[in-house]
Amino acid sequence: MQRKSTSIWSSLRYCLHYVAIINIFLITDSYSSEGFANKALSETFVSIAKKTKAPVVNIRTTRVLEKNTPNSGFRIKGQGSGVIYNNVGHIITNKHVIKDAGEIIVSLYDGREFKAELVGTDERSDIAVLKINAENLTPAGFGNSDSLELGEIVLAIGSPLGLGQTITSGIISAKGTSNVQITGFEDFVQTDAIINPDCYGGPLVNMNGEVVGISTMPTTQADGYYGISLAIPVNVVRKTTEDLIKYGRVTRGWLGVTAQPVTAQLKEALGLKNNFGGLVSGIEPGSPAANAGIKSGDVIIKYNGEKIKDLLHLRSLVARTVINEEVEMAVIRDGKELTLNTTIFESSKTDAGSKKDRFKDLGLVVQNLTGKQAFKLGYEDEKGVIVTDVQQGSPASKAGLKEGDLIIEIQHEPVTDIDELYQAILKIENEEDILIFIKRQDKTSKFIVLKQKKDV
């Protein structure tokens, strides 16, 4: 009996010994696999850094202050990053990087510097295209921002002056980010990669080293980092760049409908399965929408085969469409899905006269602030445009504007008279909300958002 018990314990010890050996092999193999994966990822990052070193450039600007201003003659300097678009010297960056620049200097990775010519800018997308006369340039490789997936690893690359190439890593944390009130464009790629101001205008690249976006400033240039960085999708960037090179301006598609989001209430009322798409509330006569047979009450759910997430998504797709291209749309009408076809026209929303007329449509009457008014209303030492009338039921009234309010800024740009106010309006697309900063006679100040009709 004793011998049998000893045999059992002996066998058990052997089993435990083998189990321990197997566990050691498994743990070792696990650490080996993890180490291999980390090494492979690190090598990929290194490869991308080498691949993107030549196409990424530093951009610095100078501006001499005008006479009769404080510190006149003083040279203000700014800087950012950019990316080489082609081998003939076109470079992409942010419009805000070169804003008010008197001189633009581009520094390449090999130390060469060139004065850059401004080819064109696009206020809505915050894209600027520069041109340098240089040889032996290495253009970036470009990917497809429409194919980005949530969770996909990306690298944000920049070239701050004096620091050489800088790289931060992160993931795609959101697509189609909107309502951030940076520019008229509201369809950003969002990442948690930290992007410093000197890297704005630089590329966001995927794990193949392809540019999938151009980094831009976060909301209202807020101090600090809150886990959100933004980039303009490269598909938008490439179309904008090509238009600026070819035409000196950006062409945008126009469908000719006024549409609104599908709310939960509208979804129930219309008997829809979800709240995707855009609900058509008006059609412009003679427009592509009218030619397609779209009717008020239709819900556009697909555009050229792509499902519409929301109204901003639809607007972005239409704007990116090549002019005179035939497109196919799917709409829900009376509970049935219909397929409609049309040819997209070019948007003509940049006409100055129409924008001044549109300002009147806001239901707002203004005039320059005189010295007498300033004293009477308590606006001494203030500059701005005084509101003299607000039409009841108008967008201005709904936003909370009142007679006697003093308009100080529009879209963060100061306005001191009606001419500057109109110039600010000229920069705003007619589907974009207008951010107004006002002061009141009770010494309070506030931001007000004027909602415009959402034309597509």
C-alpha positions in Angstrom: 0.0 0.0 0.0 2.9 2.3 0.9 4.7 1.4 -2.3 1.5 2.1 -4.4 1.0 5.5 -2.7 4.7 6.4 -3.3 4.2 5.5 -7.0 1.2 7.7 -7.3 3.0 10.7 -5.8 6.0 10.1 -8.0 3.8 10.0 -11.1 2.1 13.2 -9.9 5.5 15.0 -9.4 6.5 14.0 -12.9 3.2 15.3 -14.3 3.6 18.6 -12.5 7.2 18.8 -13.7 6.1 18.4 -17.3 3.2 20.9 -16.8 5.7 23.4 -15.4 8.0 22.9 -18.4 5.1 23.3 -20.9 4.0 26.5 -19.1 7.5 27.9 -19.2 7.6 27.2 -23.0 4.2 28.8 -23.4 5.1 31.9 -21.4 8.5 32.2 -23.2 6.7 31.8 -26.6 4.2 34.4 -25.5 6.9 36.9 -24.6 8.7 36.1 -27.7 5.6 36.7 -29.9 4.9 40.0 -28.1 8.5 41.1 -28.4 8.4 40.2 -32.1 5.2 42.2 -32.6 6.6 45.2 -30.8 9.8 45.1 -32.8 7.8 44.8 -36.1 5.7 47.8 -35.1 8.7 49.8 -34.2 10.4 49.0 -37.4 7.3 50.0 -39.3 7.3 53.4 -37.5 11.0 53.8 -38.4 10.4 53.0 -42.0 7.5 55.5 -42.2 9.7 58.2 -40.6 12.4 57.6 -43.3 9.8 57.5 -46.1 8.2 60.8 -45.1 11.3 62.8 -44.2 11.8 64.3 -47.6 8.2 65.2 -48.5 7.5 67.1 -45.2 8.7 70.7 -45.1 8.9 73.6 -42.6 7.1 76.8 -43.5 7.9 80.1 -41.8 6.3 83.5 -42.6 7.1 87.2 -41.9 4.9 90.2 -42.0 5.9 93.9 -41.6 3.4 95.9 -39.6 1.9 98.9 -41.5 2.9 102.5 -40.7 0.9 104.5 -38.1 0.4 101.3 -36.0 2.1 100.4 -32.7 5.5 98.8 -33.4 5.2 99.7 -37.1 8.0 98.1 -39.1 8.3 95.2 -36.7 8.5 91.8 -38.5 6.0 89.3 -37.1 7.0 85.7 -37.6 4.9 82.6 -37.8 5.5 79.0 -38.8 4.0 75.6 -39.5 4.5 72.6 -41.7 3.6 71.4 -45.1 3.9 68.5 -47.5 5.3 68.3 -51.1 2.4 67.6 -53.5 4.3 67.0 -56.8 7.8 67.1 -58.3 7.3 70.6 -59.9 7.2 72.3 -56.5 3.6 72.6 -55.3 3.3 72.4 -51.5 0.2 71.9 -49.4 -0.3 73.6 -46.0 -3.1 75.2 -44.0 -4.4 78.6 -45.0 -4.1 79.9 -41.4 -0.4 79.0 -41.5 0.4 81.6 -44.2 -2.3 84.1 -43.2 -1.3 87.8 -43.6 2.2 86.6 -44.7 4.5 89.1 -46.4 7.2 86.5 -47.2 6.9 82.7 -47.1 10.1 80.6 -46.7 10.0 76.8 -47.3 12.8 74.8 -45.7 13.4 71.2 -47.0 14.8 68.3 -45.0 18.2 68.6 -46.7 18.6 72.2 -45.5 17.7 74.0 -48.7 15.5 77.0 -48.4 13.3 78.7 -51.0 10.9 81.7 -51.2 7.5 80.4 -51.9 4.8 81.9 -54.2 1.2 81.6 -53.0 -0.8 79.8 -55.7 -4.2 80.0 -53.9 -6.1 79.4 -50.7 -9.5 78.0 -49.8 -11.1 79.6 -46.8 -13.7 76.8 -46.4 -11.2 73.9 -46.1 -8.3 75.9 -44.6 -6.0 74.7 -47.4 -3.3 76.7 -49.1 -1.1 75.8 -52.1 2.4 77.2 -52.4 4.9 76.9 -55.2 8.7 76.8 -55.0 11.3 76.6 -57.8 13.3 73.6 -56.7 14.7 70.4 -58.3 15.1 66.9 -56.9 11.9 67.1 -54.8 10.3 64.0 -53.3 6.5 64.2 -53.3 4.4 62.4 -50.7 2.4 59.3 -51.4 -1.3 59.8 -51.0 -3.9 57.3 -49.7 -7.7 57.2 -49.6 -9.3 58.9 -46.6 -12.7 57.3 -47.4 -11.2 53.9 -46.6 -10.0 54.9 -43.1 -11.3 52.7 -40.2 -11.9 53.6 -36.6 -9.0 52.3 -34.5 -6.6 52.4 -37.5 -3.1 53.5 -36.4 -1.9 56.8 -37.9 1.1 59.1 -37.4 1.1 62.9 -37.4 4.2 64.3 -38.9 5.6 67.9 -38.8 8.7 69.9 -39.3 9.0 72.6 -36.7 11.9 75.0 -37.3 15.0 73.9 -35.5 13.6 70.6 -34.4 13.8 68.6 -37.6 11.1 66.0 -38.2 8.7 65.3 -35.3 6.3 62.3 -35.2 3.4 61.5 -32.9 1.3 58.4 -33.1 -2.4 57.6 -32.4 -5.5 56.0 -33.9 -8.4 57.2 -35.9 -10.9 58.0 -33.1 -13.7 59.4 -35.3 -14.6 60.2 -38.9 -16.9 63.0 -40.1 -16.3 65.1 -37.1 -18.4 68.3 -37.4 -19.8 71.3 -35.5 -16.4 72.4 -34.4 -16.7 75.8 -36.0 -13.1 76.0 -37.4 -13.9 76.6 -41.0 -16.9 76.1 -43.3 -15.7 72.6 -43.9 -17.2 70.2 -41.3 -16.1 66.7 -42.1 -12.8 66.2 -40.2 -10.8 63.1 -39.5 -10.3 62.9 -35.7 -7.3 61.3 -34.0 -5.8 61.2 -30.5 -2.3 61.8 -31.9 -0.9 65.0 -30.4 -0.5 67.7 -33.0 1.4 70.8 -31.9 0.8 74.1 -33.6 4.1 74.1 -35.5 3.0 70.9 -37.1 -0.3 72.3 -38.5 -0.3 71.8 -42.2 1.7 68.6 -42.0 0.5 65.2 -43.0 -1.4 62.5 -41.1 -0.2 59.2 -42.6 -1.3 55.6 -42.4 0.9 52.6 -41.8 1.8 52.5 -45.4 3.3 55.9 -45.1 0.5 57.4 -47.3 -1.0 60.8 -46.5 -4.6 60.4 -45.4 -5.1 63.9 -44.0 -3.6 67.4 -43.4 -3.4 68.4 -39.8 -5.4 71.5 -38.8 -6.0 73.6 -35.7 -8.4 72.3 -33.0 -11.5 74.1 -31.9 -10.9 77.8 -31.2 -7.2 77.3 -30.7 -7.9 76.2 -27.1 -4.9 76.0 -24.8 -3.8 72.5 -23.8 -4.5 69.1 -25.3 -7.8 67.4 -24.7 -7.2 64.1 -26.6 -8.6 65.5 -29.9 -6.7 66.5 -32.9 -8.2 67.1 -36.4 -7.1 66.6 -40.0 -8.7 67.5 -43.3 -9.4 64.3 -45.2 -6.9 63.8 -48.0 -9.6 63.2 -50.6 -10.9 66.8 -49.9 -7.3 68.1 -49.9 -6.4 66.6 -53.3 -9.5 68.0 -55.0 -9.0 71.4 -53.4 -5.3 71.4 -54.4 -6.0 70.4 -58.0 -8.6 73.1 -58.4 -6.3 75.8 -57.0 -3.5 74.7 -59.3 -5.7 74.6 -62.4 -8.2 77.3 -61.8 -6.9 79.4 -58.9 -10.2 78.7 -57.1 -12.1 75.7 -55.8 -15.1 74.3 -57.7 -17.8 72.7 -55.6 -20.8 70.6 -56.6 -24.3 71.9 -56.1 -27.5 69.8 -55.9 -30.0 72.6 -55.3 -31.9 71.4 -52.3 -32.6 72.8 -48.9 -32.5 69.9 -46.5 -32.6 69.2 -42.7 -31.4 66.5 -40.4 -33.7 63.5 -39.7 -34.6 63.9 -36.0 -36.0 61.2 -33.9 -39.4 62.8 -34.1 -39.2 63.1 -37.9 -38.1 59.4 -38.1 -41.3 58.4 -36.3 -43.6 60.7 -38.2 -42.2 59.6 -41.6 -42.1 55.9 -40.7 -38.4 55.6 -41.3 -36.2 52.7 -40.1 -33.4 55.0 -38.9 -32.4 58.7 -38.8 -29.8 58.5 -41.6 -29.9 60.8 -44.6 -31.2 64.3 -45.3 -34.8 65.4 -45.4 -35.5 67.6 -48.4 -37.6 70.7 -47.6 -37.1 72.7 -50.7 -35.9 72.4 -54.3 -34.3 75.1 -56.5 -36.0 75.4 -59.9 -33.8 74.3 -62.7 -31.3 72.7 -60.3 -29.8 69.2 -60.6 -32.3 68.1 -57.8 -35.2 69.4 -59.9 -33.9 67.7 -63.0 -33.6 64.4 -61.0 -37.3 64.6 -59.9 -36.5 65.0 -56.2 -39.6 66.3 -54.2 -40.0 68.0 -51.0 -40.4 65.3 -48.3 -37.9 62.9 -49.9 -35.2 61.6 -47.7 -31.9 61.2 -49.5 -30.2 58.1 -48.1 -27.6 57.3 -50.8 -25.3 59.4 -53.0 -23.3 57.7 -55.7 -23.6 54.4 -53.9 -22.5 55.7 -50.5 -24.9 55.6 -47.6 -25.6 59.1 -46.1 -24.8 59.3 -42.4 -26.3 62.7 -41.9 -26.9 66.1 -43.6 -23.2 67.2 -43.2 -22.1 64.0 -44.9 -24.4 64.6 -47.8 -23.2 68.2 -48.2 -19.6 67.0 -48.2 -20.2 64.4 -50.8 -22.0 66.8 -53.1 -19.4 69.5 -52.7 -16.6 67.0 -53.6 -18.4 65.9 -56.8 -16.7 66.7 -60.1 -18.7 69.3 -62.0 -20.9 67.9 -64.8 -20.6 64.4 -63.4 -23.7 62.2 -63.5 -24.6 60.8 -60.1 -27.1 58.3 -58.8 -29.1 58.9 -55.6 -31.5 56.8 -53.6 -34.4 58.5 -51.8 -37.2 57.3 -49.5 -40.6 58.6 -50.7 -43.9 57.4 -49.2 -42.0 54.5 -47.6 -40.5 53.3 -50.8 -36.9 53.5 -52.0 -36.4 55.2 -55.4 -33.3 55.6 -57.6 -32.8 58.9 -59.3 -30.1 60.2 -61.6 -28.9 63.7 -62.4 -25.9 65.8 -63.4 -24.2 68.0 -60.8 -23.7 71.7 -61.5 -21.1 74.0 -60.0 -22.0 76.0 -57.0 -22.3 79.7 -57.6 -22.5 80.7 -53.9 -19.5 83.1 -54.1 -21.4 85.9 -55.7 -20.9 89.0 -53.5 -24.3 90.5 -54.4 -26.2 87.4 -53.4 -24.4 87.3 -50.1 -25.3 90.8 -49.2 -28.9 89.9 -50.1 -28.6 86.9 -47.9 -27.5 89.1 -45.0 -30.8 90.9 -45.4 -32.5 87.5 -45.2 -31.1 87.1 -41.7 -33.6 89.7 -40.6 -31.0 92.1 -39.4 -30.6 95.9 -40.0 -27.3 97.5 -38.9 -25.5 100.8 -39.2 -22.1 102.2 -38.3 -21.6 103.2 -34.7 -21.4 107.0 -34.4 -19.8 108.9 -31.6 -23.2 110.2 -30.5 -24.7 106.7 -30.5 -21.7 105.4 -28.6 -22.2 108.0 -25.8 -26.0 107.5 -25.7 -25.9 103.7 -25.6 -22.8 103.4 -23.3 -20.4 102.1 -25.9 -17.7 104.8 -25.4 -14.3 103.6 -26.7 -15.9 100.7 -28.5 -15.8 99.9 -32.2 -18.4 97.8 -34.1 -21.7 97.8 -35.9 -24.9 98.7 -34.1 -28.1 96.6 -34.6 -30.9 99.1 -35.3 -33.7 96.6 -36.1 -34.4 92.8 -35.9 -37.3 91.3 -37.9 -39.6 89.2 -35.7 -39.4 85.5 -36.5 -36.1 85.9 -38.5 -32.9 83.9 -37.9 -31.5 87.0 -36.1 -34.5 87.1 -33.8 -34.4 83.4 -33.1 -30.7 83.7 -32.3 -31.5 86.3 -29.6 -30.1 89.4 -31.3 -31.8 92.7 -30.1 -31.9 96.3 -31.2 -29.0 98.1 -29.6 -26.6 95.2 -29.6 -23.1 96.0 -30.8 -21.5 93.5 -33.2 -17.8 93.3 -32.4 -16.7 90.1 -34.3 -17.9 87.7 -37.0 -16.3 84.3 -37.1 -13.6 85.6 -34.7 -12.8 88.4 -37.1 -13.2 92.0 -35.7 -15.6 94.3 -37.5 -15.5 98.1 -37.0 -17.9 99.2 -39.8 -20.5 97.9 -42.2 -17.9 97.3 -45.0 -15.9 95.0 -42.7 -19.1 93.3 -41.8 -19.9 92.6 -45.4 -16.3 91.4 -46.1 -16.7 89.0 -43.2 -20.0 87.8 -44.7 -18.3 87.3 -48.1 -16.1 84.6 -46.6 -19.0 82.5 -45.3 -20.6 79.8 -47.3 -24.4 80.3 -47.3 -24.9 76.9 -45.6 -22.5 77.8 -42.8 -23.7 79.1 -39.4 -22.5 82.6 -38.6 -20.7 83.1 -35.2 -21.2 86.6 -33.9 -19.7 88.2 -30.9 -21.7 91.1 -29.4 -21.7 93.6 -26.5 -24.8 94.9 -24.9 -25.8 98.1 -23.1 -25.8 96.3 -19.7 -22.0 95.8 -20.2 -22.4 92.0 -20.9 -21.0 90.3 -23.9 -21.8 86.9 -25.5 -21.4 84.8 -28.6 -24.5 84.2 -30.8 -24.9 81.7 -33.6 -27.1 82.7 -36.6 -28.5 79.6 -38.2 -28.8 79.7 -42.0 -30.7 77.5 -44.4 -28.8 74.3 -45.1 -28.6 74.3 -48.9 -26.9 71.4 -50.6 
